[in-house]
């Protein structure tokens, strides 16, 4: 079987500019050239340390039927994210990152794994997508959602 690599993650949104601003200001993403589609907006972003993986923000089609997501995700507190749909990133300066989230007024939930070394913070982007940032001490791309 061929070895797969992650290429991009796509998030649909009703406000591409607002969501792009969040990912740039709070998570440090950078804009990269995006295709110019007729009739809808897109913004492509990348993390500086991950040049081969992109985040594609795509304007939601208001005429399309909604795609089902995890049940009960709407309005859930960040404390429920460890066992719900979320994207996870790692960071070397965990404390500095959490300080930045708080400075942006982001509601968050922190926990430490039983190993005592892996720290996690869970929060939502402005569209309600679940996000996790874990201390780089986690050491595994597979993560440890428990």
C-alpha positions as CSV (number, residue, x, y, z in Angstrom):
1,X,0.0,0.0,0.0
2,X,1.2,3.5,-0.8
3,X,2.3,5.7,2.1
4,X,-0.1,8.7,2.6
5,X,0.9,12.1,3.9
6,X,-1.5,14.8,5.1
7,X,-2.0,17.5,2.4
8,X,-4.6,19.8,3.8
9,X,-7.5,20.3,6.1
10,X,-10.6,22.1,4.8
11,X,-13.0,24.1,7.0
12,X,-16.1,25.7,5.5
13,X,-17.2,29.0,7.0
14,X,-19.6,31.8,6.3
15,X,-16.9,34.4,7.0
16,X,-13.5,33.4,5.4
17,X,-11.8,36.7,6.5
18,X,-12.8,36.4,10.1
19,X,-11.7,32.7,10.4
20,X,-8.4,33.4,8.6
21,X,-7.7,36.3,11.0
22,X,-8.3,34.0,13.9
23,X,-5.9,31.3,12.6
24,X,-3.3,33.9,11.8
25,X,-3.5,35.9,15.0
26,X,-4.1,33.1,17.5
27,X,-2.3,30.1,16.0
28,X,0.4,31.7,13.8
29,X,-0.7,30.5,10.4
30,X,0.5,32.4,7.4
31,X,-1.3,33.0,4.1
32,X,-0.1,31.3,1.0
33,X,-1.3,31.8,-2.6
34,X,-4.9,30.7,-3.0
35,X,-6.8,29.9,-6.2
36,X,-9.3,32.6,-7.4
37,X,-12.6,30.8,-7.7
38,X,-15.6,32.4,-9.3
39,X,-18.5,32.9,-6.9
40,X,-16.9,32.0,-3.6
41,X,-14.0,33.0,-1.4
42,X,-11.1,30.8,-0.2
43,X,-8.0,31.4,1.8
44,X,-5.1,28.9,2.0
45,X,-3.0,29.0,5.2
46,X,0.1,27.1,6.4
47,X,2.0,26.8,9.6
48,X,5.6,28.0,9.2
49,X,7.0,24.7,10.6
50,X,4.7,22.5,8.4
51,X,5.2,23.6,4.8
52,X,3.6,20.5,3.3
53,X,0.3,20.8,5.2
54,X,-2.3,23.5,4.5
55,X,-5.5,24.7,6.0
56,X,-8.1,25.6,3.4
57,X,-10.8,28.0,4.5
58,X,-13.7,27.8,2.1
59,X,-16.8,30.0,1.9
60,X,-19.8,27.9,2.8
61,X,-22.3,27.4,0.0
62,X,-25.6,28.8,1.5
63,X,-27.7,26.7,-0.9
64,X,-26.1,23.4,0.1
65,X,-27.6,21.1,2.7
66,X,-25.5,21.1,5.9
67,X,-23.0,18.3,6.5
68,X,-23.6,16.5,9.7
69,X,-21.0,16.9,12.4
70,X,-20.6,15.3,15.8
71,X,-23.9,15.3,17.7
72,X,-24.3,17.9,20.4
73,X,-21.2,19.8,19.3
74,X,-23.1,23.1,19.0
75,X,-22.8,25.1,22.2
76,X,-20.6,22.5,24.0
77,X,-18.0,23.8,26.5
78,X,-14.3,23.3,25.7
79,X,-14.1,20.7,28.5
80,X,-16.0,18.3,26.3
81,X,-13.6,18.6,23.4
82,X,-11.1,15.8,24.4
83,X,-13.8,13.2,23.4
84,X,-15.3,15.2,20.4
85,X,-14.2,16.2,16.9
86,X,-11.1,18.4,17.0
87,X,-7.9,19.2,15.2
88,X,-4.7,18.9,17.3
89,X,-1.4,20.8,17.1
90,X,1.7,20.7,19.2
91,X,3.8,23.6,20.5
92,X,7.1,23.9,22.3
93,X,6.2,26.9,24.4
94,X,2.9,25.7,25.9
95,X,2.6,28.3,28.7
96,X,3.3,31.1,26.2
97,X,0.7,29.7,23.9
98,X,-2.0,29.5,26.6
99,X,-1.1,33.1,27.7
100,X,-1.7,34.2,24.1
101,X,-5.1,32.4,24.0
102,X,-6.2,34.1,27.2
103,X,-5.0,37.5,25.9
104,X,-7.4,36.9,22.9
105,X,-10.2,36.2,25.4
106,X,-10.6,32.6,24.2
107,X,-12.6,30.3,26.4
108,X,-10.5,27.3,27.1
109,X,-10.1,24.0,29.0
110,X,-6.7,22.7,30.2
111,X,-5.8,19.2,31.3
112,X,-2.7,17.1,31.9
113,X,-2.4,13.5,30.9
114,X,-1.8,10.9,33.6
115,X,1.9,10.7,32.6
116,X,2.2,14.2,34.2
117,X,4.2,15.5,31.2
118,X,1.6,16.0,28.4
119,X,-0.4,19.2,28.8
120,X,-3.3,20.0,26.6
121,X,-5.5,23.0,26.0
122,X,-8.9,22.8,24.2
123,X,-10.8,25.6,22.7
124,X,-13.0,26.6,19.7
125,X,-12.4,28.7,16.7
126,X,-14.9,31.4,15.8
127,X,-17.0,28.9,13.8
128,X,-17.2,26.4,16.6
129,X,-14.6,24.0,15.3
130,X,-12.8,22.2,18.2
131,X,-9.1,22.7,18.5
132,X,-6.4,21.2,20.8
133,X,-2.8,22.3,21.3
134,X,-0.6,20.0,23.3
135,X,2.8,20.4,24.8
136,X,5.5,19.1,22.5
137,X,6.5,16.7,25.3
138,X,3.6,14.6,24.0
139,X,6.1,13.3,21.4
140,X,3.5,11.5,19.3
141,X,1.6,12.6,16.3
142,X,-1.1,10.1,17.3
143,X,-1.8,12.1,20.4
144,X,-3.5,10.9,23.6
145,X,-7.1,11.9,23.7
146,X,-8.4,10.5,26.9
